[in-house]
Amino acid sequence: MSVALAGRSPSTFEIKSASLPLLALRLKSPDLDALADELAVQYGDRPDFFENDAVVLDLSALEAGHAEAGLDFQRLGELLHQRRLRLLAVRGGSPAQRDAASAVGLLLAPDVLVQAAPRAPEPAPAIRRPEPVASELPAPGAMVVARPLRSGQQVYARGRDLVVLAMVNAGAEVVADGHVHVYAPLRGRVIAGARGWPEARVFAREMRPELVSIAGVYRTSDEPLPAEVWGRAASVRLESSEAGDKLVFEPTSD
């Protein structure tokens, strides 16, 4: 027989569990100068790409080769702050690294689950989740751009795919958190999986990009593309293995 007893609760506050959307920065090297350079290459001309997102620093990749490497967490936080990222907590790392992180006020989050990357929203039905504030809901489906993009122009599809129906000229840039489809010549910069989704792909009717990037892994025109995909209909995907990350270019039918 169950018995229900009346309880008391404070009149001035309540403590409840809450979920917080976080980005994970998986640090592969303790070289902060190199990190600053690569952040500048990837996001230097997009100062408003992030929106004060909270970040968990994942040090698990350092444990093998740089377990005892010292890290200047103060400087690291400043580098991320310049990109509108807020360093909040640390996961993994050596005891000395965790002590150094705690010393500058960072939280230790050993139980945070860091997936390969957050999956970008897709048009297909998904498991029902609590709905966010209406003003924060992304538009459904993909963003479609029907006009040619000239040098200096940029289009960003936040939280969805991007479909471009006209030419992306040299000096222009197309960015999406999901896939990027260009049904015309692609001669500028293209960035898919911009917020770290490794399953993103790039599709182009005529592949002649200045830069291709998927989930932070990029290739510039300084490294010529294979003849079988240069100037042809092709796709790009990210392939990761123990040997490292690489972009795979594959010809497609028109």
JOGIHU-V985865 format. One line per field, one symbol per residue. ss: DSSP state (h for helix, s for strand, l for the rest). psi: psi as a letter, one per 40 degrees, with the letter a starting at -180 (. if undefined). A space follows every 10 residues. Layout:
ss=???
psi=???
//
This chain:
ss=llllllllll llllllllll llssssllll lhhhhhhhhh hhhlllllll llsssssslh hhllllllll llhhhhhhhh hhllssssss slllhhhhhh hhhlllssll llllllllll llllllllll lllhhhllll llssslllsl lllsssslll lssslllsll llssssllls ssssssllss ssllllllll lsssssslll ssssllssss llllllllll lllsssssss sllsssssss slll
psi=hihhhhiiii eeiihiiiih hiihhhheie gddddddddd ddedegdfdi gfiihhhhed eeddefdehi hgdddddddd ddefihhdih haiidddddd dddeeiihgd ehhhidihhi iidiiihhih hihdeehiii aihhheiihi heiihhghea ihhheiihih eihhhidbih hhfihheahh hifdfeheei ihhidhhfid hhhhfehihi edhiiidedh eihiihihhi adeaiihhhh iii.
//
